[in-house]
Each structure stands twice: as structure tokens, then as C-alpha cells.
Amino acid sequence: AAEAERATAAVAAVAAAAGKPSHELYAEEHSPTNLQEYMRVRSTAGGEAVSFVYDCPDYEEFNIFGTDASGAACADAANLRMADEHGVLVKNPRDDRFTLLLVPEGRYELTHQPGSFAEVEEQALTMTRSLGDFYAHEYGVTAAPEVRTIPLAQVRLSHPALLLASDGVWDIWDYDEVAAQLVPATGLGSLDAMRERAARFCEATRATGFKYFGERADNLTGVLVNLSEVCGR
């Protein structure tokens, strides 16, 4: 698993299968649109008080999740349409919208001044896991990483590579677009060839990010690992 700044801790294996780029996503974003994270937060002691909403520019709040006919949690399609009508923006090529995790306000007695209290305003986060935000940790946000163990023999790709990248990458590209730029159909080749492709990819990402976001473009950090030999390819 990987934990990057803010919400995106995307880990993808990329490869060229049958001459076409493909990917397998091994760790999804810990964002308010992640159904598993929604259910995890809701299961905690304070999680029922947290709201998962679309971040509309007019400050209208539409819940991301609802329940289906059986009572199971699911994405609320009607609320997504309402959020779109209220101008919620799309934040990446995967059509993800801007979203927020809203932690309610609270009042706490100061441990070093008994009888004195501090007021904490409502907190708005863009992730469900973080290393800070200690107040939000009382409501289900956690610093614990998501960990998965995957035997390399189960990686079913012809030229497997592992990419760990921050949201400065995933704000710009879809997963298969990344695979096409980093893993050619003929394989990853030498370390020098990997470095050259990675450098071109970083420059293309930087330029595209500046084109779309200007100075607001997010940081660009990544690690590309050739798994071909250890996977026996």
C-alpha cells in the first residue's frame, strides 16, 4: 500500500497485454467516494455524525451515498445528478467529482485548564485517512494504512511494472494512459530506457498539469518498479 498527500494513494500495476496497455488497480483512493471507506467510517463510534458530500461551488450539500431497496449502502445517483446541476466540478479524467468529508463541530474541555473549553468548528477533509487531523480521528478518519498482500505469481500481465504515484499524476491521466506512456508493448527494457521514459512522462505530466491548473497543479511524485524478473516473465 502507499499513502501519499491528500486523498490519492493510487497503486497500479501497468503492462502491455496483447499489444495494448492495461492496468490492475491495487489500492483505491481513500476519498469520500470510496464505498468501502464510507462503510468503515460509519462503523466507528463517531462515524454516523460524519457527512460524505459533493463539494458544490454554491455550498449546497448532496450526500454521495444512500441505501438501495435492501438497505445496503450504495452511491446515490439522484444526488449525483443534483450535484452536477449545482455545478460540482470534475477533478480528473475518470470523471470523479470534488467531494468532502464533513466532521461536525465540537466542544472540548482543556486538559491543562479544567473548567475551560475550546470550540472546534466543522472540519472539511478530502480524504478518509490522514497522518494529521487528530480531531477528525475521533470520527473515523484514521492514520492506519490500507495493506494488501498480493503474491507476484498472481500478477497476470505480460510486462508487469508497479507504479506508486501521487495525485499530481492521477489528476491528469487515466490509468491506461499511464500504462501506454511507461510500458511499451515490447517490455520495459533496460534501466536507462525506463529512466528515459519516466523523465518524458514526468515532463508531459508537469506541462499538462500547468495547462489545466496553472500554479494550482499538484505535486508530481512517483516510483516505477520493473517486476518482470521477479514475476518470472
N, C-alpha and C positions, 0 to 999 in steps of 0.2 A: 504494500500500500504506500501511498505518498500523500503528504499533506502540504499543500502549497498555500500561499497567501490567499485570503478571502475564500471564495467558495470552490473554486475548481481545483480538484486534485485528481485530474483525469490520468489514468494509466491505460495505454492502449498498446496492444501488440500489432504491428503493421507488417504486411508482407504482400508480395505479388503472387496471387493464386491464379493459375490458368491464364497468366499474362495480364491480369487485371489487379489493381491494388485492392486490398481488403484489410479489414481490421477485426479485432476482437477487443471489446472494452472490458477491462478487468476491475476497474474501480470508478463508479459513477460520482458525479458532483455531489458534495454534501450541501445541496442548496434547498431552498424551500419547496422546489418542485419534485423532490425525491420522495416518492410514496413510502419507501421503507424508513427513511429518516423521519417523516411525519408520524408514522406509527410508533417509532422508537421514542420520539419526544413525548407523544401523547401518553405513553405508558409510564412515564416518570411521575414523581409525586406532584410537581407543579406544572406538568406539561399541558393539562387541559386549559390552562389560562393563557397559553400562547396562541397567537393567530398566524396563520400562513396565508399571505395575501399577495395579490398583484400590486406592483408599485406604479399606480396610475399618476400621471402628472397633475391631475386635478384633486389628488388626495382622496379620491373615492377608494374604498377598500372592498375588494371582492375575494372571497375565500377561494383558495386554489382547490381544496378538496371538499367533498361531500360524502354521501353514502349512496350505495345502489339499493336496489329493491330488497336485497338480502340483509342490508345493514352494514355491509363491508365498506371500508373506506375506498374512495376512488376519486379520480380527477373530476372536477365539476365543469362539464363542457359549457353549460349555460353561463356560468360565471366567467369563463374564459372569453366567450363572445361579448359579454358585458364589458370586461376589461379592455378588449380590443376597441369597442365603441367609445370608450373613455380615453383612448389614446395611449394605452400602455405600449412601450417600445419593445421591439425585438432586439436582443443583445448579441446574437451570434448567428452563424449560418444554419444552425439546427432549429431555428425558429423558437428558441427559448425566450420567454419574456422576462423583463425585470421584475423581481419579486422581493418580498421582505418577510422576515420572521419578527413579529412584534411581541416583545416581552413587556408585561404590564408594569405600571408604576408601583412603587412600594415605599414603606416607611420602616426604618430600622433603628433600633436603639444602639448608640455608640458604645462599644465595649470599654473604651477608655474614659467615657463620661456617662456613667449610669444616670438615667433620667433624661438624657439628651437624645434627640432623634435626628436622623437625616432622611430627607425625602429624595427618592430616586425616581427620575422621570421615566416615561416609557422608552424602552430601548428598541431600536430598529437594526437588525442584522441582515446580512445577505448570505449567511451560512448557518448550518446546524451544528458544526463542530469548529472549535477555535481554541487557540492556546491562551487567549486572554478572556475578556468579557466575563469576569467571575460572577457578576450579579446574574447574568443570563444562565450560568451553570446551575442555578437553583431551579431553573425551569426546563431542564432537559438538554440544553446546549452542553457539549462535553468536549474535553481535550483528548479523549481516548481515540486513537486512530482506528479506522476500519482495517482489519487484517484478513487477507485471504491467502491460502496456501494452494498453489497450483503446480502439480508435477509437470516438469517440462516435457515429458513424454506425451502429455495430453494436448500440447500446442499443435494444432492441426493446420499449419501454414508452411508453405514451401520455402520461404526465406524469412524465418522469424526474427523479429527485432523487437525490443522493448523500448517504448518511449515514455518517459516521465516528463511532463511539461506543465508549466504554469498557465494561468488563464490568458496571458498575453498571446499564447499560441491558439488556444481554443476559442477565443473571441473572434478570430479571423478565419479559421479554416474548419471545414468538416473533416471527419476522421479519414475518409478515403482520400481526400485531397492531400492530407499529410502523408499518407502511405505512398501516393503517387510521386511525391517530391523526394522522399527519403529512401524508398526501397524500390529500385528498378527491377524489372522482370527477370533480369539476369542474375540477381543477387546483390548483396551489399558490397562485395568486393573487398579491397584492402582497407586498412585503417585510414590511409591517406585519402582514398576515394570517399569513405564515409565522412571524413572531416570536411572535404571539399563540398559535398552535397549539403552537409549540415550548415556550413557557412553561407552557402547560397540561400538555403531555406530561411535562416535567421535574418538575412538582409531583406529577402522578399517579405517576410512577416513584419519586420520593422517598417518597411516602406508602406505596406498595405495598411498597417495599423495607424500610421501617421495620416494616410489619406482619409481614412474613415473617422478617426478620433482626434487627430491633431495631438496636442500636448497631453490629452487625457488618455492616450493609449497606455494600456497596462504593461507591466514589466514582462520581459521575454526571457525565460529560463527553461532549459531542458537538458535531459540526458538521454542519449541514444545508445542502446546496447545491442550488439550482434549476438543472437542466441543460436545461430545456425550450428555451430560446432557442438555446443552442449546439448542441443536437441537431436544431434545425430543426423543432420540434414547434409 
